[in-house]
Amino acid sequence: MTTRWQHNLVNVYWDCMSVVHTLTTRGSVGAECIKRGPHPELRVFMGEHEEASWRKRRTAYRMDNNSLKKKLISKVDSAMLGRQRKHQVSIVFLFCLIFISGFLYRFLWMKPLGENPPLKLHISPQNNSILALEKEPQTPNTTQGNGSSYPTAAEQELQTLMKVIEWPAPPGPTEYNFSTSPLTTEFQLLFPRGAYYVGEYVEVLITARDHGGRPKAYGGDYFQAKLHSPTLKAGVTGSVTDHRNGTYTASFLLLWPGQVEISIRLVHSCEAIAVHKTLRNTRLDKIYFYGTIDEATESMECHEWPQPGPNVCKFHDPDSGERWYCKRQTHNPCSGYKGVLQGTSNHNFRAEEQRLIHTSVKEKLIRSKVNPFQVLPSNNRTDNRSVCSPGLPIPDPSGFYYQDFWKSRACKNRAFPGPSAVTQCLAGKALYLFGDSTTDQWWKHLNEFIPSLVEINLSVQLPGVLAGPRVAVDTEHKFMVQWQGHQTALTLATGDEQALPFVANELDRLSGEGLVVVINCMAHFILNPVKGYVHRLRSIRDSVLRLMKRSPLTKVFIKSGNTGYKYTYGSDWLSLQLDTVMRAMFSGLPVTILDNWQMTSCHYLPQDLHPGPVIVKNEIDLLLSFICPT
């Protein structure tokens, strides 16, 4: 039985020979091809249909050979009158080129569907590697004359973002025994050489295997890779490329001399990612929070998605456009809503799903066949980095640790070793930190690090609850630092006296000189569909543009997500998806994206969504390097 492209090849052969037979001066070339049949190598691909077609043509040729010759000779002789033999040869050559072109077109058109291009798993934070989305004003749905409608700018942007975060799915059912196992998956060195120098790249090949030790035939696993030197307190992330056939290539840039080693962890198998993706997109009731009504006499279960039933309070914030829905048990008026008390999760996994995302198979190091090796210094090292400023492209890797100091590859970042260096930089400024507990870590660090910075308690502190807003003022150096949590979609607890406004609304209230704004909005959204996250970021982005129009000298920073989301139902893959969306939505704007993703993934400390003090200090020093570049 012939394949489709082989059948096309035979058809192209006959098409070409028919043309040549008609147009050559004596029809001898095409006739000879019909008499002899296709080339012996082509006959191998011919099925019964093609063989019968050839025999039929050969018989027809033999029966009408004489009359066909006479007609062709008469027509061709009159057409070719006065021309030279070299022109006739040119025509034959031309149609041979047509034959070759036709064959290549049909062959390439029938490229097997399984041959997909490699997938870059470690999404680079480079501005030019993620689609720069045009910031168009949101327009209503435009209706055409035939009644159909164009998608709005918001719908188009969402479609583009969903393409940016596409991820290969397993080809069949997600069975545990056939999922990728960290115990059988391994990596080995590619292209080993006698010496390695700073500035060179080194690559390793990852071979994925299932729990039975069988090689995987498809990709989609999520790996995190790093090259590090524990004794030097140095580390850098690696870039992983998925070849879609069960193998992956991890590439590392050698950035310091000394002994280095490579570590690669399987964050999730492709099968586990399918479980997380289904959970995120379909089970909308898995996360909810509580609001109160009628001065806390009734607690209501609230969701970001429409809820069925008659006793549902529908809330809408006209400024940010956010909506949420609460189920009430009594007939108390919805106008008595008091806000979020706490959030919780409700997950129901099937047994097979639970096995795929269990802690025994996620976030595990895979086997290595690569021993530690020495990297030699290079004499051709020049520092071409510029001072830190908004709009700089972020290379991959974006930086590396050496002696516990993060050295950015995008710009010449600075160290701020003591309180005096920090206060000198922040003097006369108002620093606003919006987000979750990861930016709250920054506020705490600055408050503890700077003796002259004094906290002003603007709200009642409840036991076990994050306060908000948190404000600290340095009257000596005349600067202020404020942290503010974001509203809804939270597992972040608060209280009646601690209302959490929407970030977009808070940004619309800011104006003046010396403004520095840091925005982080990710960790509490990873379990919800991406559409809701895009809607939230779009309202924040619009507010950022209005702020920068009112106060052009405002410095705005977008803090990326941290790695280490290892809670029961959390996932670095889910975080990576939203981090990619965030970078895409703010690319092209005069803001600075702080790449904390790599800073939290290649340090020697264990990965944690709330990293240790040394990492937090490096994150803040990178921020200060953009505020005070010199």
Salt bridges, closest charged atoms under 4 A:
ASP15 OD2 - ARG106 NH2 3.70
GLU32 OE1 - LYS35 NZ 3.36
GLU50 OE2 - HIS7 ND1 2.23
GLU51 OE2 - ARG55 NH2 3.37
ASP77 OD1 - ARG26 NH1 2.78
GLU157 OE1 - ARG538 NE 3.13
GLU157 OE2 - ARG541 NH1 2.65
GLU186 OE2 - ARG209 NH1 3.31
GLU186 OE1 - ARG367 NH2 3.32
GLU186 OE2 - LYS369 NZ 3.18
GLU200 OE1 - ARG193 NH2 3.30
ASP210 OD2 - ARG214 NE 2.92
GLU261 OE2 - HIS228 NE2 3.87
GLU271 OE2 - LYS216 NZ 3.29
GLU301 OE2 - HIS303 NE2 2.63
GLU304 OE2 - ARG536 NH2 3.76
GLU322 OE2 - HIS535 ND1 3.66
GLU322 OE2 - ARG536 NE 2.72
GLU352 OE1 - ARG355 NH1 4.00
GLU353 OE2 - ARG283 NH2 3.03
GLU353 OE2 - ARG350 NH2 2.75
ASP383 OD1 - ARG385 NE 2.98
ASP396 OD1 - HIS122 NE2 3.74
ASP404 OD2 - LYS233 NZ 3.95
ASP404 OD1 - HIS603 NE2 2.89
ASP440 OD2 - LYS444 NZ 3.66
ASP440 OD1 - ARG470 NH1 3.02
ASP474 OD2 - HIS477 ND1 3.03
GLU476 OE2 - HIS477 NE2 3.81
GLU506 OE2 - ARG509 NH1 2.28
ASP508 OD2 - ARG546 NH2 3.07
ASP579 OD2 - ARG583 NE 2.68
ASP595 OD1 - ARG583 NH2 2.67
ASP621 OD2 - LYS617 NZ 2.74
